[in-house]
Amino acid sequence: MWSGIQTAVELIYPPRCLGCGDLVISDFGLCGECWREAPFISGTVCESCGTPLPGQPDSFRLECDECMKSPRPWADGRSALLYSGQARKMVLALKHGDRMELARPAARWMAAAGKSLLSDNMLTAPVPLHWSRLLKRRYNQSALLARAFARETGLVCCPDLLVRTRRTPILDGLTAAERTETLRSVIEAHPKRRHRMEGRDILLVDDVMTSGATLTACTETCLAGGAKQVFVLTLARVVKND
């Protein structure tokens, strides 16, 4: 009976590519062309942010120029995609286009990229959104990703572990220093959730990492709250073109 219902649903709503909308074999997938155009990160990467690096990994810690110039407060970080082309379209669709269904496949990609970060008793938490933006947007895309990631990996997710105490201006166009100053004292631990981070590894989840200022503010709050170590995982990473 269930297979018959499923077949009927597929006839009415056939699976379509998450990128271009063309018909595909299964739900929550990409067609061949969109898959080839999606800039998935693989191979040697910066251990702090996940940026692709040339060469092969060795016994030394590998970091990109940006992370060496500005050391990160978190332990390790990874990203699933470069923020360009098809990936940029999907991130913007998730963030501003009500394409909440994108969180499910995105979580699978993030789980593959971040598998080396995971540990027992790790707590997953999203980068918080100020309540006024949440009211306007109706959802926090980072929380959608964190929940989907937790389901994919079996980790525990605390969607309100951190709170943004005041609304900040859009960070696009600001320098790294300006972003850091803008976010100073903006992220706090939820007073009723703070105890959950004590002595635990925390995995912070966000949609995009640009300068890392927001993730830095969140990491510092977690460490101040007693977290053992903090790791970061994003769907996409902005990489500067040389």
C-alpha positions in Angstrom: 0.0 0.0 0.0 2.8 2.4 1.0 4.7 1.8 -2.3 1.5 2.6 -4.2 1.0 5.9 -2.4 4.7 6.7 -2.9 4.4 6.0 -6.6 1.3 8.2 -6.9 3.1 11.1 -5.1 6.1 10.8 -7.4 3.8 10.9 -10.4 2.2 14.1 -9.1 5.4 15.6 -7.7 8.3 14.1 -9.6 11.8 14.6 -8.0 13.5 17.7 -9.3 17.1 18.9 -9.2 17.7 21.3 -6.3 19.8 23.5 -8.5 17.9 23.9 -11.8 14.6 22.2 -11.3 15.1 19.5 -14.0 13.8 16.0 -13.4 16.1 13.7 -11.4 16.0 10.1 -10.2 15.5 10.8 -6.4 14.5 13.6 -4.1 17.0 16.1 -2.7 19.5 15.5 -5.4 21.3 17.4 -8.2 21.3 16.7 -11.9 24.6 15.7 -13.5 25.3 19.2 -14.8 24.5 21.0 -11.5 26.6 18.4 -9.7 29.6 19.1 -12.0 29.1 22.8 -11.4 28.9 22.6 -7.6 32.3 23.5 -6.2 32.6 20.8 -3.6 35.8 21.0 -1.5 38.0 18.0 -1.5 41.6 17.0 -1.2 44.1 18.9 1.0 42.4 21.7 3.0 43.2 24.3 5.7 42.6 22.6 9.0 41.2 25.8 10.5 38.6 26.8 7.9 38.5 24.1 5.2 39.8 26.2 2.4 41.4 24.1 -0.4 45.2 24.0 -0.4 47.7 22.8 -3.0 49.8 19.8 -2.4 49.4 16.8 -0.2 48.8 16.6 3.6 51.8 15.8 5.8 52.6 15.5 9.5 52.4 19.3 10.0 49.3 21.3 10.6 48.2 22.9 7.3 46.6 26.4 7.3 45.8 28.9 4.7 47.4 32.4 4.7 44.3 34.0 6.2 44.2 31.6 9.1 48.0 31.9 9.7 47.6 35.7 9.6 44.6 35.7 12.0 44.7 32.5 14.2 41.3 31.2 14.9 40.0 30.6 18.5 38.4 27.3 17.5 40.3 24.0 17.2 39.4 22.9 13.6 37.0 23.9 10.9 35.6 22.5 7.6 33.4 23.7 4.8 31.5 21.6 2.2 31.6 24.0 -0.7 33.2 27.1 -2.1 30.8 30.0 -2.0 30.6 30.5 -5.8 28.5 29.4 -8.8 25.9 26.8 -8.0 26.8 26.7 -4.3 26.2 30.5 -4.0 22.8 30.1 -5.6 21.8 27.3 -3.2 23.0 29.2 -0.1 21.0 32.3 -1.1 18.0 30.2 -1.9 18.1 28.6 1.5 18.8 31.9 3.3 16.4 34.2 1.5 14.3 32.1 -0.9 12.3 29.9 1.5 14.1 26.8 0.1 14.1 25.1 3.4 14.3 21.7 1.8 17.9 22.4 0.8 18.9 21.9 4.5 18.6 18.1 4.2 21.0 17.5 1.3 23.3 20.3 2.6 23.6 18.5 5.9 24.7 15.3 4.1 27.4 17.3 2.3 28.5 18.9 5.6 28.6 15.6 7.4 31.0 14.2 4.7 33.2 17.3 4.9 33.2 17.5 8.7 33.4 13.8 9.7 37.0 14.3 11.1 35.7 16.9 13.6 33.1 14.7 15.3 33.5 13.2 18.7 31.4 11.5 21.4 29.2 13.7 23.5 29.7 16.6 21.1 26.9 19.3 21.1 25.9 20.9 17.9 24.6 24.5 17.9 23.8 27.1 15.1 25.1 30.6 14.8 22.2 32.6 16.3 20.0 35.1 14.5 18.6 38.2 16.2 14.9 37.8 17.1 13.9 40.8 14.9 15.5 39.2 11.8 14.1 35.8 12.8 10.6 37.4 13.0 11.1 38.9 9.5 12.7 35.8 7.9 10.6 33.3 9.8 13.5 30.8 10.2 17.2 30.7 10.9 18.9 28.9 8.1 21.9 28.0 10.3 19.5 26.3 12.8 17.9 24.4 9.9 21.3 23.1 8.9 22.3 22.3 12.5 19.1 20.3 13.1 19.5 18.4 9.8 23.2 17.8 10.5 22.3 16.4 14.0 19.8 14.0 12.4 22.3 12.9 9.8 25.1 12.2 12.3 23.2 11.3 15.5 24.6 14.2 17.5 22.6 16.3 19.9 21.5 19.8 18.7 20.8 22.8 20.9 19.3 25.4 18.6 19.2 28.2 21.2 22.5 27.5 22.9 23.7 31.0 21.9 21.7 34.2 21.5 22.4 37.5 19.6 21.7 40.2 22.1 21.3 43.1 19.6 20.7 43.5 15.9 23.8 44.3 14.0 24.0 45.9 10.5 24.5 43.7 7.5 28.2 42.6 7.5 28.6 42.4 3.7 31.2 44.9 2.5 32.8 45.4 5.9 36.5 44.5 6.5 37.5 41.7 8.8 38.4 44.3 11.5 35.0 46.1 11.1 33.1 42.8 11.3 35.0 41.9 14.5 34.2 45.3 16.1 30.6 45.2 15.0 30.1 41.8 16.7 31.9 42.7 19.9 29.8 41.6 23.0 26.8 40.7 20.7 26.8 36.9 21.2 25.9 35.5 24.6 25.2 32.0 26.0 21.5 31.4 26.7 21.2 31.6 30.5 19.1 28.4 30.6 21.4 26.5 28.2 24.8 27.6 29.3 25.3 24.6 31.5 25.0 22.3 28.5 28.3 23.4 27.0 30.4 22.9 30.2 33.2 20.4 29.6 31.9 19.4 26.1 33.1 19.8 22.6 30.9 22.2 20.7 30.3 22.1 16.9 29.2 25.5 15.6 27.2 25.4 12.4 26.7 28.2 9.9 25.7 28.6 6.3 28.7 30.7 5.1 32.1 31.6 6.5 33.5 34.9 5.1 36.0 36.5 7.5 35.1 34.2 10.4 34.2 37.1 12.7 30.8 35.8 13.6 32.2 32.3 14.3 35.0 33.9 16.3 32.4 35.7 18.5 30.4 32.5 19.0 33.5 30.5 19.8 34.8 32.9 22.4 31.4 32.8 24.1 31.4 29.0 24.2 34.9 28.9 25.6 34.0 31.5 28.2 31.0 29.3 29.1 33.2 26.3 29.9 33.3 24.5 26.6 36.2 22.0 26.2 36.9 22.7 22.6 35.0 24.4 19.7 34.9 23.2 16.1 33.2 25.0 13.2 31.4 23.6 10.2 29.9 25.7 7.4 28.0 24.8 4.2 30.2 27.2 2.1 33.4 29.1 2.5 34.2 32.5 0.8 37.7 32.3 -0.7 39.5 35.4 -1.9 40.7 35.4 -5.5 44.4 36.2 -5.8 
